[in-house]
Amino acid sequence: MLGTLVFRVSYDSYPEIGLPILLFVVSMLSLWAGYAWIHSGSETDASASRGVDYVMNVTRLRRLNNILAFIALAIMLVNLKLEGLPPIFGLLSFDTKVYLEYGRLKQLLFPVLITLTVNSFLEPSRGRKVLFCTFGLLAQLFYITRGGILGTLLQIFFVFSMTTRLNRRKLMMAATCVIIGLTIVADVIGNNRTTQEGFYAVLQIRQEYRDWPMIFLWVISYFSIPLSNLCWIVHTFHFRSPTIGFIYPALPSFWIPADPHEAFINGNSHIIDNVHTYLAPYFLDFSFAGVLMANFALGAVCAYVMRRGLSRNFLTSAVFLSCVAEIFFNDNFMPLSTLLLLAIQAGVQRYILSLPQERPRSASLGALPA
């Protein structure tokens, strides 16, 4: 993010590098302190870093996938009935709502679709795997939810990396391919969701960059603008008293109070596209103490997850890792959809997976290496 900010592709890009570096250093040190606090508390279980041979109950997996597909389809049909065609049809000149306004129960729908898509890759039947994966991704595409699709693909990769016996070199090659693929997906969806001129206008792209390939502008702007917005917030916000706006995303949509900082965000002409990294909510609520506490807590959770072993809890670990991968853009740890996704995957893992010595006799089982 520091590297992309140097380009200053937007007229509103933060003009100095000192504050971004300060935020980076403070974040890095506080995150390391939180990690060290938990990591040094007791010795890490040596077996946590090794793979675990789970036994998977295929019958239960298929039962759950069928239930999840039914729930998702039911919600989508209700939205179709109440609000008309989904936003993707707007690209075909149909009269539809914009993607931000369309649909109800999306806090439940997207976790269900992500769970269904990710867990379809555990399915031994290739036909079922293709069916559920295609349904989950297409359903999200109908809603033009780029963040959901990228999060899904990230979780698929993390589950694959924690359940494969490929060596590290091949995994790094796979990770490189995933990053390139995600960039292309983001570019394609972005270009179809936002016109080129609209992109230039909304993000205030400088004239000298407008002849650059769009895929480069998407990448540079989407990594630099959130950091720039955070810096403008730190630079212009006047802290008066603590608030708890950071927990509002964890509430159901019908219960979310008015954002105490909405007037400031909307009134700041330098803040564009309304993304400002995972730190902005905590800074707005607690000033620099929020930056320290958020990173300390994140470091502590990282250490806790590592001590328990990623591959021992690979479904829930994949959710956490995808949230970590998205901290460049926003705080994806707190939204109710993430908490529901984490709860669903924790339940799925306990329901369909067991260690060999826990194997039920009557179940239809398949071995899953991790």
C-alpha positions as CSV (number, residue, x, y, z in Angstrom):
1,M,0.0,0.0,0.0
2,L,2.9,2.4,0.7
3,G,4.3,1.5,-2.7
4,T,1.1,2.2,-4.6
5,L,0.5,5.4,-2.7
6,V,3.7,6.8,-4.1
7,F,2.0,6.9,-7.6
8,R,-0.7,9.3,-6.3
9,V,-3.1,8.2,-9.1
10,S,-5.9,10.3,-7.6
11,Y,-6.1,14.0,-7.3
12,D,-7.2,13.3,-3.7
13,S,-4.3,11.1,-2.8
14,Y,-2.6,12.0,0.5
15,P,0.3,14.2,-0.5
16,E,2.9,13.2,2.1
17,I,4.6,9.9,3.0
18,G,5.5,10.6,6.7
19,L,2.0,9.8,8.1
20,P,1.6,6.6,6.1
21,I,4.9,5.4,7.4
22,L,4.1,6.3,10.9
23,L,0.8,4.3,10.7
24,F,2.7,1.4,9.3
25,V,5.3,1.4,12.0
26,V,2.8,1.8,14.8
27,S,0.7,-1.0,13.4
28,M,3.6,-3.4,12.8
29,L,5.0,-2.9,16.3
30,S,1.6,-3.2,18.1
31,L,0.7,-6.3,16.1
32,W,4.0,-7.9,16.8
33,A,3.5,-7.1,20.5
34,G,0.2,-8.9,20.6
35,Y,1.6,-11.9,18.8
36,A,4.6,-12.1,21.1
37,W,2.3,-11.8,24.2
38,I,0.3,-14.9,23.3
39,H,3.1,-16.8,21.5
40,S,5.4,-16.5,24.5
41,G,2.8,-17.4,27.1
42,S,3.4,-21.1,26.8
43,E,5.1,-23.4,24.4
44,T,3.3,-24.1,21.1
45,D,2.0,-27.6,20.7
46,A,4.5,-29.3,18.4
47,S,1.8,-31.3,16.7
48,A,-0.1,-28.1,15.8
49,S,2.2,-27.3,12.9
50,R,1.8,-30.8,11.4
51,G,-0.9,-32.0,9.2
52,V,-3.8,-34.0,10.5
53,D,-5.5,-36.9,8.8
54,Y,-9.2,-36.2,9.2
55,V,-12.0,-38.6,8.3
56,M,-14.8,-37.0,6.4
57,N,-18.4,-38.1,6.6
58,V,-19.5,-37.7,2.9
59,T,-23.1,-38.4,3.7
60,R,-23.2,-35.5,6.2
61,L,-21.3,-33.2,3.8
62,R,-23.9,-33.8,1.0
63,R,-26.8,-33.3,3.4
64,L,-25.4,-30.0,4.5
65,N,-24.7,-28.8,1.0
66,N,-28.2,-29.6,0.0
67,I,-29.6,-27.7,2.9
68,L,-27.4,-24.7,2.2
69,A,-28.3,-24.7,-1.5
70,F,-32.0,-24.8,-0.5
71,I,-31.6,-21.9,1.9
72,A,-29.7,-19.8,-0.6
73,L,-32.2,-20.5,-3.4
74,A,-35.2,-19.7,-1.2
75,I,-33.7,-16.3,-0.3
76,M,-32.9,-15.5,-3.9
77,L,-36.4,-16.4,-5.0
78,V,-37.9,-14.2,-2.2
79,N,-35.7,-11.3,-3.4
80,L,-36.7,-12.0,-7.0
81,K,-40.4,-11.8,-6.0
82,L,-40.1,-8.7,-3.9
83,E,-37.4,-6.6,-5.8
84,G,-37.3,-8.0,-9.3
85,L,-34.3,-9.1,-11.3
86,P,-30.9,-9.1,-9.6
87,P,-28.4,-6.4,-10.4
88,I,-26.4,-8.4,-13.0
89,F,-29.4,-8.0,-15.4
90,G,-28.9,-4.2,-15.3
91,L,-25.9,-4.8,-17.5
92,L,-28.3,-6.1,-20.1
93,S,-30.4,-2.9,-20.0
94,F,-33.1,-4.4,-17.7
95,D,-34.5,-2.1,-15.1
96,T,-32.9,-3.3,-11.8
97,K,-31.8,-1.8,-8.5
98,V,-28.1,-1.1,-8.0
99,Y,-26.1,-3.8,-6.3
100,L,-25.9,-1.8,-3.0
101,E,-29.6,-1.5,-2.6
102,Y,-30.9,-4.8,-4.0
103,G,-31.8,-7.8,-1.9
104,R,-32.9,-8.7,1.6
105,L,-31.3,-11.1,4.1
106,K,-27.9,-10.6,2.4
107,Q,-26.1,-10.9,5.8
108,L,-27.3,-14.5,5.8
109,L,-27.3,-15.2,2.0
110,F,-23.7,-14.5,1.3
111,P,-22.3,-16.6,4.2
112,V,-24.4,-19.5,3.0
113,L,-23.2,-19.1,-0.6
114,I,-19.6,-18.8,0.5
115,T,-19.9,-21.9,2.7
116,L,-21.5,-23.9,0.0
117,T,-18.9,-22.9,-2.6
118,V,-15.9,-23.5,-0.4
119,N,-17.2,-26.8,1.0
120,S,-18.1,-28.1,-2.4
121,F,-14.3,-28.6,-2.9
122,L,-14.4,-31.3,-0.2
123,E,-16.9,-33.2,-2.2
124,P,-15.4,-36.4,-3.7
125,S,-17.9,-36.4,-6.6
126,R,-16.7,-34.2,-9.4
127,G,-20.3,-33.6,-10.7
128,R,-21.5,-32.4,-7.3
129,K,-18.4,-30.3,-6.9
130,V,-18.9,-28.5,-10.2
131,L,-22.7,-28.1,-9.5
132,F,-22.4,-26.5,-6.1
133,C,-19.4,-24.4,-6.9
134,T,-21.0,-23.1,-10.1
135,F,-24.2,-22.3,-8.2
136,G,-22.4,-20.5,-5.4
137,L,-20.3,-18.4,-7.6
138,L,-23.0,-17.5,-10.1
139,A,-25.4,-16.6,-7.3
140,Q,-22.9,-14.1,-6.0
141,L,-22.2,-12.8,-9.5
142,F,-25.9,-12.2,-9.9
143,Y,-25.7,-9.8,-7.0
144,I,-22.4,-8.3,-8.4
145,T,-20.7,-8.9,-5.0
146,R,-17.0,-8.6,-5.9
147,G,-15.9,-8.7,-2.3
148,G,-17.9,-11.9,-1.7
149,I,-16.5,-13.6,-4.8
150,L,-12.9,-12.7,-4.0
151,G,-13.4,-13.8,-0.4
152,T,-14.7,-17.1,-1.6
153,L,-11.8,-17.7,-3.9
154,L,-9.4,-16.8,-1.1
155,Q,-11.0,-19.3,1.2
156,I,-10.9,-22.0,-1.4
157,F,-7.2,-21.4,-1.8
158,F,-6.5,-21.4,1.9
159,V,-8.5,-24.7,2.4
160,F,-6.6,-26.2,-0.5
161,S,-3.2,-25.1,0.9
162,M,-4.0,-26.6,4.3
163,T,-5.3,-29.9,3.0
164,T,-2.8,-30.6,0.3
165,R,0.5,-32.5,0.4
166,L,2.1,-30.2,-2.2
167,N,5.5,-28.8,-1.2
168,R,6.0,-25.2,-0.4
169,R,7.4,-24.2,-3.8
170,K,4.4,-25.5,-5.6
171,L,2.1,-23.8,-3.1
172,M,3.8,-20.5,-3.8
173,M,3.3,-21.0,-7.5
174,A,-0.3,-21.7,-6.8
175,A,-0.6,-18.6,-4.6
176,T,0.9,-16.5,-7.4
177,C,-1.7,-17.9,-9.9
178,V,-4.5,-17.2,-7.4
179,I,-3.3,-13.5,-6.9
180,I,-3.2,-13.0,-10.7
181,G,-6.6,-14.7,-11.1
182,L,-8.2,-12.6,-8.3
183,T,-6.8,-9.4,-9.9
184,I,-8.3,-10.4,-13.3
185,V,-11.7,-11.2,-11.7
186,A,-11.7,-7.9,-9.8
187,D,-10.9,-6.1,-13.0
188,V,-13.5,-7.8,-15.1
189,I,-16.3,-7.3,-12.4
190,G,-15.2,-3.7,-11.8
191,N,-15.2,-2.8,-15.5
192,N,-18.7,-4.3,-15.9
193,R,-20.0,-2.8,-12.7
194,T,-18.6,0.7,-13.3
195,T,-18.0,2.4,-16.6
196,Q,-14.5,3.6,-17.4
197,E,-15.5,7.3,-17.2
198,G,-17.4,6.6,-14.0
199,F,-14.3,5.0,-12.6
200,Y,-12.2,8.0,-13.4
201,A,-14.8,10.4,-12.0
202,V,-15.5,8.5,-8.7
203,L,-11.8,7.9,-7.9
204,Q,-10.6,11.2,-9.2
205,I,-7.9,9.6,-11.4
206,R,-5.3,12.1,-12.5
207,Q,-5.3,12.9,-16.2
208,E,-1.8,11.7,-16.8
209,Y,-2.8,8.1,-15.7
210,R,-5.9,7.8,-17.8
211,D,-4.2,6.1,-20.7
212,W,-2.8,3.4,-18.5
213,P,-4.4,-0.1,-18.8
214,M,-7.4,-0.4,-16.6
215,I,-6.2,-3.5,-14.7
216,F,-3.1,-1.5,-13.5
217,L,-5.3,1.4,-12.4
218,W,-7.7,-0.9,-10.6
219,V,-4.8,-2.5,-8.6
220,I,-2.9,0.7,-7.8
221,S,-6.0,2.7,-6.9
222,Y,-7.6,-0.1,-4.8
223,F,-4.5,-0.5,-2.7
224,S,-3.5,3.2,-2.4
225,I,-6.9,4.9,-2.0
226,P,-7.9,3.1,1.3
227,L,-4.5,4.1,2.9
228,S,-4.9,7.6,1.5
229,N,-8.4,7.8,3.0
230,L,-7.1,6.6,6.4
231,C,-4.4,9.2,6.3
232,W,-6.9,12.0,5.6
233,I,-9.0,10.7,8.5
234,V,-6.1,10.8,10.9
235,H,-5.0,14.2,9.6
236,T,-8.4,15.9,9.8
237,F,-10.4,14.1,12.5
238,H,-10.7,15.8,15.9
239,F,-11.2,13.2,18.6
240,R,-13.5,14.2,21.4
241,S,-14.8,11.1,23.3
242,P,-14.8,7.4,22.7
243,T,-17.6,5.8,20.7
244,I,-18.4,2.2,19.8
245,G,-19.2,2.5,16.1
246,F,-16.8,-0.3,15.3
247,I,-19.3,-3.0,16.6
248,Y,-22.3,-1.7,14.6
249,P,-21.5,-4.0,11.6
250,A,-22.0,-7.0,13.9
251,L,-25.7,-6.1,14.3
252,P,-28.5,-7.1,12.0
253,S,-29.2,-4.6,9.3
254,F,-32.5,-3.6,10.8
255,W,-30.9,-2.8,14.1
256,I,-27.9,-0.9,13.1
257,P,-27.9,2.6,14.8
258,A,-26.8,5.7,12.9
259,D,-23.0,5.8,12.4
260,P,-21.6,8.4,14.7
261,H,-18.9,9.3,12.2
262,E,-21.0,9.3,9.0
263,A,-21.3,13.1,8.8
264,F,-17.5,13.5,9.1
265,I,-16.8,10.8,6.4
266,N,-19.4,12.2,4.0
267,G,-18.3,15.7,4.6
268,N,-14.6,15.1,3.9
269,S,-14.0,15.7,0.2
270,H,-10.7,13.9,0.3
271,I,-12.2,10.6,1.3
272,I,-13.3,8.7,-1.8
273,D,-15.0,5.3,-2.5
274,N,-15.7,4.9,1.3
275,V,-12.9,2.4,2.0
276,H,-10.3,3.2,4.5
277,T,-8.5,0.0,5.7
278,Y,-9.3,-2.0,8.8
279,L,-8.0,0.7,11.1
280,A,-10.3,3.6,10.4
281,P,-13.3,2.5,12.6
282,Y,-11.0,2.0,15.6
283,F,-9.2,5.3,15.0
284,L,-12.5,7.2,14.7
285,D,-13.7,5.5,18.0
286,F,-10.6,5.7,20.1
287,S,-8.0,7.8,18.2
288,F,-4.4,6.3,18.2
289,A,-5.3,4.1,21.1
290,G,-7.7,2.3,18.7
291,V,-4.9,1.7,16.3
292,L,-2.8,0.2,19.0
293,M,-5.6,-1.9,20.5
294,A,-6.8,-3.2,17.1
295,N,-3.4,-4.3,16.0
296,F,-2.5,-5.8,19.4
297,A,-5.7,-7.8,19.4
298,L,-5.1,-9.0,15.8
299,G,-1.6,-10.1,16.6
300,A,-2.9,-12.0,19.7
301,V,-5.5,-13.7,17.6
302,C,-3.0,-14.6,15.0
303,A,-0.7,-16.2,17.6
304,Y,-3.7,-18.1,19.1
305,V,-4.7,-19.5,15.7
306,M,-1.1,-20.5,15.0
307,R,-0.8,-22.3,18.3
308,R,-4.0,-24.3,17.7
309,G,-2.8,-25.2,14.3
310,L,-4.2,-24.0,11.0
311,S,-4.7,-27.4,9.5
312,R,-6.4,-28.7,12.6
313,N,-9.2,-26.2,12.0
314,F,-8.8,-25.5,8.3
315,L,-12.4,-24.4,7.6
316,T,-12.5,-21.7,10.3
317,S,-8.9,-20.8,9.7
318,A,-9.7,-20.1,6.1
319,V,-12.3,-17.6,7.1
320,F,-9.9,-15.9,9.4
321,L,-7.1,-15.8,6.8
322,S,-9.4,-14.3,4.2
323,C,-10.3,-11.5,6.7
324,V,-6.6,-10.9,7.3
325,A,-6.0,-10.8,3.5
326,E,-8.7,-8.0,3.2
327,I,-7.4,-5.7,5.9
328,F,-6.0,-3.5,3.2
329,F,-9.5,-2.4,2.4
330,N,-11.8,-2.7,5.5
331,D,-12.4,-4.4,8.8
332,N,-14.0,-7.7,7.7
333,F,-13.7,-9.3,11.1
334,M,-16.7,-7.6,12.7
335,P,-19.6,-7.8,10.1
336,L,-22.4,-10.1,11.1
337,S,-22.0,-11.9,7.8
338,T,-18.4,-12.9,8.8
339,L,-19.5,-13.9,12.3
340,L,-22.2,-16.1,10.8
341,L,-19.8,-17.6,8.3
342,L,-17.4,-18.4,11.1
343,A,-20.1,-20.0,13.2
344,I,-21.4,-22.0,10.2
345,Q,-18.0,-23.3,9.3
346,A,-17.2,-24.2,12.9
347,G,-20.4,-26.2,13.0
348,V,-19.7,-27.8,9.7
349,Q,-16.2,-28.9,10.7
350,R,-17.5,-30.5,13.9
351,Y,-20.3,-32.2,12.0
352,I,-18.5,-33.7,9.0
353,L,-15.0,-34.2,10.2
354,S,-13.5,-36.4,12.8
355,L,-10.1,-37.8,13.7
356,P,-9.7,-41.5,12.8
357,Q,-10.1,-42.7,16.4
358,E,-13.5,-40.9,16.5
359,R,-14.9,-42.5,13.3
360,P,-18.5,-43.5,13.6
361,R,-19.1,-47.0,12.4
362,S,-22.3,-46.4,10.4
363,A,-21.1,-43.4,8.5
364,S,-20.1,-43.2,4.8
365,L,-16.5,-41.9,5.1
366,G,-13.8,-40.5,2.9
367,A,-10.2,-39.7,4.0
368,L,-9.2,-36.0,3.9
369,P,-5.5,-35.3,4.2
370,A,-4.5,-32.1,5.9
